Amino acid sequence: MKDYNPPSILRNRHVQTILNSLKLRKPLVVRRAKGMLAAARSHILDCGRGVRLQGFYSPRTPPGNDLCILIHGWEGSADSMYLVSAAGFLWNKGFDVLRLNLRDHGKTHHLNRDLFHSCRIAEVVGAVKTIEETFPHRRLLIGGFSLGGNFALRVAVRAPGAGIRLDHAAAVCPVLYPPHTMFAMENGLYIYHHYFMKKWRKSIAVKQKCFPDIKGLDRISRFKSISAMTQYFVARFSEFPSLDAYLNGYAITGDALSGLNVPATIIISNDDPVIPADDLNHLARPQHLEIILTKYGGHCGFFEDHRLTSWAEKTMGQIFAQGTGSGLDS
């Protein structure tokens, strides 16, 4: 594969990042993903211990091809433009696709009483196990974006122990070290912090309507920063003793990936305004892990032309098609 080298107009990291979630892309994305969306059927997945998650399964005809599970980022959903775009691209290339909603994402707040947090990896592993047992496939693949990429890599580490035969994991701009990501969102371009605060508040309001007896959700409007809001939720709605303990609970730096025995690829840009690329220096480097680091791309952008085609989607498709990674570490 060739390295990612966009035209000058697409080399700004904020342009790349904002384009990724821009609603103006919807008609173009929906048109390209028409077949995948028409084939999609909603399934409620038993994840164990009473937890239920929703997935949208889009098989080819006939089904039983390589199956790609795709996971969105924080406060995204299975219907996020970047996830629909990637799913449509992979489906058009002959893959069966399942877009997974994390707890309290999309229209799933009613499925589980307890609130989402990023350390709920066991239920995502449970969802992947159910998918493996339920849907016909040749090879099982998993991909994710941002926080979804973080989940995909943690699933890959745990897959053998859970009896899951996972063939490859690919993560686009995964959250590496959450404290640094939180700092970047709060101290970077204002629009990022505003965007996530607005979406998180809206999500909590929906949760409160589903479970009006949960006490403490009504205090959400007083918090002005993601860190203050997260600290409140950690203390009130989680088992973690401190904010630091929670954030480190889903970090993939240090030894978190040292036990990785499934081929996995990280696709990340050096100019990501949300995920500091320097944190790559603190990742374990097991032999099954490949890192593709590009100069440009922003956060989950990687658009390569005026048609807003995604280099990351193409790269993920090539990696999944090969089954053993791209062999590129740039």
C-alpha positions, 0 to 999 in steps of 0.5 A: 500500500502507498502512504497517505498523502492528501492534497494540500487543501486536506492537510489541515488536521482540523478540516480532516477531523471535522469533515469526519462527522459533518452531517453534510456528508450524509447523502454521499455516505448513504448513497455509497452504503445503499446496499449495506443499509438495505441488508441491515437487520437489528439484533439484540445481543445477549452479552452475559450477566443480563447485559444486552447490546444492539447490533445491525447485521448486514450480510451479503447474499449468500451470507457466510463470508468474512464478517467484520464487526465495527465499533463507533467512537464515544457518543457516536453510534452504529449510524455515525457517518464514519461507521456507515461509510466504513461498513458500506465500503467493506460490504461493497468489497464482499464482507458481511458487516455488523455495526455494534452499538455500545451501551447507551449509544444510538437508541439503546439507553433503555436496554440496560439500567446501569450507565455506560463507561469505557471500562465495560469491556467484558460486555463487548467481549460477550457481544463478540462471542455471541456474534461469533456463535450466531452469524455464519462466517469464514473469518471473524474481524473487528475494527473500531474508530477512536474509543471503538478502536480502543475497545477493538484492541482490548477485545483482541487481547481477551479473545483467546481467553474467551474462546473467540477465534478472532482473525484480525483487529484494526483500530483507527485513531484509538484512544491510547492514554485517556488522561492525555486525550481528555487534556487534548479535548479540554485544551485544544480547539473549542469545538471538540470540547463543546461537541462532546459535552453537548452530546454527552448531556443529551445522552444523559437526558435520554437515560434519565427519561428511560430510568427516572428513578436513577438519582443524580442524573439531574445534576449534569447541567452544572458541569462545565468540563469533561473532566469535572463531569467524568469525575462526578460520574466515576464517584457516583456511578462506577466502582472505581475509587478515583478518576485516575483509576477509571481513566487508567482502567481503559488505557492501552499503554503500558503492558495492556497490549503485551498479551496480544496474540491476535494480529492487530493493526493501529492506523493513526495520524501524527497530527491527530488533535484528540489522540496524541501520537506521542503516546505510541511510544508507551505501547507494548510492542508484541509481535502481532501488533502493527502500527501505521503512522501517517503525517496527516489525517487528523482524528479519524479523517484520512480523506484523500480527495474531493469525493471524500473517499477514506484512505483509512477505510481502504487500508482497513479493507486491504488489511482484512482481505490479506488477513495477516496485515499490510506489512507496512510500518511507516 
